[in-house]
Amino acid sequence: MLLTSLYGVYLAFRFTPESFLRLLGTTLLLVLGLSFAFVYLLPNWGLMGYPHEGAWRGIFVHKNVLGRFAALGVLVFLALLKTPGRKEAWVLGLLLSGVILAGARSATSLVLAFTVLFVALGLWLAWRYRKLWPVLLLFGITLGGSGGMILAANYEFLLEALGKDATLTGRVPLWLTLLPFIQERLWTGYGLGGFWLGWEGPSAYVWNLVGWDPPHAHNGYLDLCLDLGLVGLLLGLWLMIRFGLGSIRRYLVGGFSGETLFLVGLTVFLVVYNFSESNFLRANNLYWLFLVWGCMTVIKRRGLAARVAIPQ
């Protein structure tokens, strides 16, 4: 986990955000292209069996993993379209991401992708009509509140459309089951990696209670509480807030660009992602690497701006 974190720090200082974005876009184009090829050339591997017959998984072991990479691709390729050069490749990547999202049939990934699109549209509108920010802010609050009320009143229909039930495929009972275990060690948790130890750890009681074998809490914030207690949760939220505020600051200073779209969009992506999956303090985890990279990038940019401002 420490090596993964150090790699995130290295990437932040080795590459500019634009260079890192192009590197990530090229990698995602290769990954998604190979996954698309596997679906049609090697369907025994590229397609899933029971209980998700026909869902695409590409070069990965599960459709949800492929779906998350496609949702990430939506953000990355949209941001790259705001940078110079290789527009055709990024348009192809964006179309490929959309096709794979439909084929993977991952509800969480669809939510992530539509969230990214909403954020991109909001950032574009806010910058294009920045002289009307007070009106746009009021409109956004009104629209968000109305949308939230509509979703709350029709959540069963929405879940059914996404292929989910009211328990979010067993996640809600799992979360409720974990609350007493969190309360037992509220402040410091069970130690990093000390709870989910299969049948040899506290997770055995959870498995017996919920009737299936989750490898983690399917919620990054609950997993932080289990690993490091409220102390760890507060530190994790501090990282998220630091990344988010730094990204918004870059947006307010630099305007709507590929870099600022990626930074702000990635913050929202990670916040939403951790409600159904877990990426805090995970070894060899791309999304934990993104969080470390993002925090170091905004800190580095702020330090450079301060040094430039001193002679003036």
N, C-alpha and C positions, 0 to 999 in steps of 0.2 A: 504494500500500500504506500509505503514511504517512497519507493522507487517510482511508482506511478505519479505521485505528487511532485517529485523532483522533475519528472519528465514534463509535467505541465508548466513548471517554472521555467525550464529550459526553453520550451517552445515559445513562451511569452517574451523571452529576451533574445532568442535567436532569430525570430521572424517578426516582421511587421504584421499587424492584423490583416492587411490586404494580402500579403504573401501566404499567411496561414490559411486564409479563406480560400485562396486558389488551390493550395495544396489539398485542403479538405474536399473541395469540389471535385478535383481530379480523382481522388480516392473514392468518393461516393459514386461518381460516374462509372468507375470500374466495378465497384461492388454491386451496384444496381444492374448494370449491364450483364454481369455474370449471372446474377440471380434470375434475370429475365431469360437468359439462354438456358439455364438449368431447368426452368419450368417446361420448356418445349423440347429440349434435346435430351434431358435426363429426368423425365417426369417421376420416376420411381423415387428420386431424391428431392426434386424440386417441388413436389406436391405433398401435402400432408395426408395421412390416413385418419382412421377413427381417433377421436370424435370430431375431427375438423376436415372431413373428406373434401378434397379439391381445393382447399385453401393453399395459397402460395407460401412457400418458405424459402425458395431460392437456394442459396448456398449456406443458409443457416439451419439451425436445428428446430426452429419454431417460427410460426407465422408472425407472432408478436414482435420478435426480434427484427425480422425483415420489415415489418410495418413501421417500427420506430426509425429505422434507417431511412425509409422512404419519407416519413414525416420530417426528419432532419434534413433530407434532401430538398424538400419544399423551401425551408428557410434558407439553406445555403445557396441554392440556385437562384432564388429571388434576390438575395443579396449580391450575388455575382453579376446579375444582370445590370446592377448599378455601378459596376466597375468596367474599365476599358478592356476590350479584346475578348475573343472567343465567345461571342454572343451565341453562335449557333450551337456550340457544345452545351452551354448552360440552358438554352431553351430545350434541347433534347433531354437533358437531365431532369428538367422540371416536368416535361411530359412523361418521362419514364417513371418519375416518382408518383405521379397521379395514377398511372396504369397499375403500378405495383400496389399502391394503397387499396385500389379496388379489388385486386386479386388476393391480397393477403387477408382481407376481411377482419382486420384488427380494429375493434371499436376504440380502444385507447389511442391508437395511432391516428385514426380519423379525427378524434377530438384534438389531438396535438396539431395536426395539419391545419384544421380550420381555425384553431387559435392563432397559429402563426400567420395565416392569411388575414385574420382580423387585426392583428397587431401591425402588420405591414400596411394595411389600408389606413389604420388610424394614424400611424406615424406620417404617412404621405399626406393625408388630409391636414393634419395638425401643422405640418411645416408649410404646405402650400398656402394655407389660409391662416398663417400664424398671427396676423393682425386681428383675427377674430377669435383668438384663443378663449376669452371668457365665454363667448357664445358656444363655441365648440365644446368646452368643458361642461357647460350646463347641458348641452345636447347629449354628450356622452354619458353623463350621470343619469339623465332621464332615460335614455335608450337602454343603458345597462340595467337600471332598476326595473324597467318594464320587462326587459328580456328575462331577468332573473325571476320575476313573478310568474311570467308565462311558463318558464321551464319548471318552476316549482309546482305549478298547478297541473302540468301535463308530463311530469317526469316519467310516469309509467309508459306512456306512448313513446317518449323519446328513447327510453331504455329498450323497448321492444323493437324500435326501428334500428337500433344499434346491435341487436341480437343479444341483449343483456337482460337480466332480471333485476328485481329490486335489491337483491343481495350483492349485485356486481360480481356475479360468478363466485360467490362464496367469500368475497373480500370483507363485506360488512360483518358477518359473524366472526370472522377471524380477528378483525380489529377489536370488536367488543370482548372477545376472549382474552386478548393480550392486555387489556387495561389493568386487571388485577395484578398481573405479573410486573407491569411497569410501576404500580403503586408500591410493590414490595421493596423495590430498590429505586426509589424515586429520583434521588439526587445523582448517584454515580452509576447506575445501571449494573449490568452483569459483566462489563469489560468488553473490549473490542473483540467481536467474534465469539463471545462467551455464552450466547443464548442459543443460537441455532446450531446445535451440535447433533442433530438427528435424534436417535433413540438414546443417546448417551448424555443428553443435556436437558435443560428445562423445556426445550422444544418438544420433548416426548409427551409432556402433559398436554400441550397445545394440540398436537397431532391427534391424540386420543379424543379430545373434546370436539374438534371440528370435523373429524372423520376423513381428513386427507392430509397430505404431507407437504405443506408449503415450505420452501427453502428459506424464505424470509417473510417479513410482514406485509409485503406488497404495498408498503407505504414507507417512504424514506424517513419521514419525521418520527413515526413510531419506532422504526429500527434504530434511529439515533437515541431515542429514550431507552430502548432496551440495551444498547451498547454502552452508552455514556451518561444516561440519565438526563435530567433537566439541564445540567451543565453542558452536556454535549449538544442538546437541542438548541440551547441559546447560542452556542458557538456556530452551529450550522446555520441558524437563521441570520446570524451576524454576517456570515460569509455571503449568503444570498442577498441580504440588504446592501452590503458593501458593493457587490457586483452590480446590483440593480441601480443604485444611486450613481455609481461611476458611469454606467452605460447611459443613463438619462442625461448626465452632465455632458458627456461627449455628444449626445444628440442635440442638446440645446446650444452647444458651442459650434459644432461642425455641420449641423443640419442633417437633412435626410440623405444618407449615402449608404453604400454597401456595407461599410464598416459599422456605422451606427445601427443600421437595420439588423445586422447579425448580432451585435452585442445586446441590444434591447430584446430582440426576439429570442436569443439564446437564454436570457434570464427568465423570460416567461415560460419558455419550453421546459427548463429545468424545474421551475416551481410547480408547473402542472404535472410534469412527468413523475415527480416524487409523491404525488397523491395516489398513484396506483402501482408504482414500482419503487425500487430503492437503489440509489446510487451514491449516497454519502459514504465516504471512507471505504471504497471498494477497490481492491487490487485489480489492475488490468482492466479497469472500467472506463470506457470512453467518456461517459457523462461526468464522472468525478474529475477526469482530466480536464474536461471543458470548464468545470467550475473553478478549478485551481488556475487554469490558463486565464479565464476571464478576470478573476480577482487580481492576478498579477499584472494583467494588461492594463486595467484601469488605474491601478496603483502606479505603474511605470509611466503611463501617460500623464498622470497628475504631477509626478515628480519632475518629468521633463518640462512641463508647462511652468512649474514653479521656478526651475533653474533659468529658463528663458526669460521669465518676468523680472528676475532680480536685477540684471544690468539696466533694464528700462527704468 
